[in-house]
Amino acid sequence: MNLEQSLRQLKKIVPDEQAMRKSRGIILAHDPYPTPPSWATRIGSLIVENVQIATSIALTSITILLFTSGPSFLEKISPLKFASVDRSAITAEAEAVDIQIKLADLAYNEPERLTPVPALAVLAKKITAVSANETSTTTSSTIPEAFAIESPASVEEALDTLSQ
Amino acid sequence: MIDPEKDLIEKAKTADQTAFGILYDQYNKQIYRFILLKVSHRQTAEDITHQVFLSAWLNIRGYKNQGFPFSTWLYRIARNKIIDFYRTKREIVEIDDETNQKITDYIAIDTAEKANRTWELEHIKKAITSLKPEYQDILIMRFIEDMSIRDIAKIIEKSEGAVKLIQHRAMEQLKNIIHKKG
């Protein structure tokens, strides 16, 4: 077998005509040099791009200002002046409100606030009174004498008495 | 390079579809053969051939005449596309190899000589496929497409002496493979 001749036999390999015709059509349908856009189109697209960029920058700036300066900045730049946010009006309104404290209540509550001990003393008295009554009525139940205390002067004394 | 081809290339550079169409008709068969013998799959060879000519059409402006046939440029594109194919589609190729297509799937052989010829060509094709890619390239271009050593050297970017040496080695290896299998 002559190898070179045999190799030349492979030249009989041919592509599928239909596939090649289709491929040829697709290739030639491509534009090798796409037409560059006209000047008007370029300028138009440039403007649109710049407007988009400017808008995004402006929105970002506003957002940053809002976060950093807060309501005081809004108050300064806002063209609208709402009565609800008028500081002087709010102050006047606050001053006009009747906020008199009932001094009588204060006077009443003050001693108890300063000396909480009497409350315990009152409690101890009540317990003593109740136990005395029960002792007199029921003989089986015995109440320790410790409960029968004189009104202690302070919490410490009351607690000492109770522990005894 | 023959003058009509030069004219066609110059016209194609101005996006002349007819001119490029003629170049396509002139070279698509040999580029397809080259690719098919390297990938051993008809549809794949058609796809890569399509990519080669599409790439050539889209980049025709960058083509520079260096005194070589237009086909040398196409072969270089084809080699790169085949390398890309094997690099990215290795798994698919392995699957395709299992469904190896017969030589009769893409060669029209006369009925009278069909039996002997089919066996012989199948044998040679398999032997070529088992060679190194560089050996395959040189054997296909030199013995199937009858290209000159000079043009092949340009395509594979080696000296003419190196091409002759590789051609010799490739033929020896091909003979050995055929004798072993035969």
Boltz contact constraints between the chains, C-beta under 6 A:
constraints:
  - contact:
      token1: [A, 4]
      token2: [B, 143]
      max_distance: 6.0
  - contact:
      token1: [A, 6]
      token2: [B, 124]
      max_distance: 6.0
  - contact:
      token1: [A, 7]
      token2: [B, 143]
      max_distance: 6.0
  - contact:
      token1: [A, 7]
      token2: [B, 144]
      max_distance: 6.0
  - contact:
      token1: [A, 9]
      token2: [B, 121]
      max_distance: 6.0
  - contact:
      token1: [A, 10]
      token2: [B, 144]
      max_distance: 6.0
  - contact:
      token1: [A, 11]
      token2: [B, 144]
      max_distance: 6.0
  - contact:
      token1: [A, 12]
      token2: [B, 107]
      max_distance: 6.0
  - contact:
      token1: [A, 13]
      token2: [B, 33]
      max_distance: 6.0
  - contact:
      token1: [A, 13]
      token2: [B, 106]
      max_distance: 6.0
  - contact:
      token1: [A, 13]
      token2: [B, 107]
      max_distance: 6.0
  - contact:
      token1: [A, 15]
      token2: [B, 32]
      max_distance: 6.0
  - contact:
      token1: [A, 19]
      token2: [B, 46]
      max_distance: 6.0
  - contact:
      token1: [A, 20]
      token2: [B, 28]
      max_distance: 6.0
  - contact:
      token1: [A, 23]
      token2: [B, 50]
      max_distance: 6.0
  - contact:
      token1: [A, 24]
      token2: [B, 24]
      max_distance: 6.0
  - contact:
      token1: [A, 27]
      token2: [B, 53]
      max_distance: 6.0
  - contact:
      token1: [A, 27]
      token2: [B, 54]
      max_distance: 6.0
  - contact:
      token1: [A, 27]
      token2: [B, 57]
      max_distance: 6.0
  - contact:
      token1: [A, 28]
      token2: [B, 17]
      max_distance: 6.0
  - contact:
      token1: [A, 28]
      token2: [B, 21]
      max_distance: 6.0
  - contact:
      token1: [A, 32]
      token2: [B, 15]
      max_distance: 6.0
  - contact:
      token1: [A, 32]
      token2: [B, 57]
      max_distance: 6.0
  - contact:
      token1: [A, 32]
      token2: [B, 58]
      max_distance: 6.0
  - contact:
      token1: [A, 33]
      token2: [B, 15]
      max_distance: 6.0
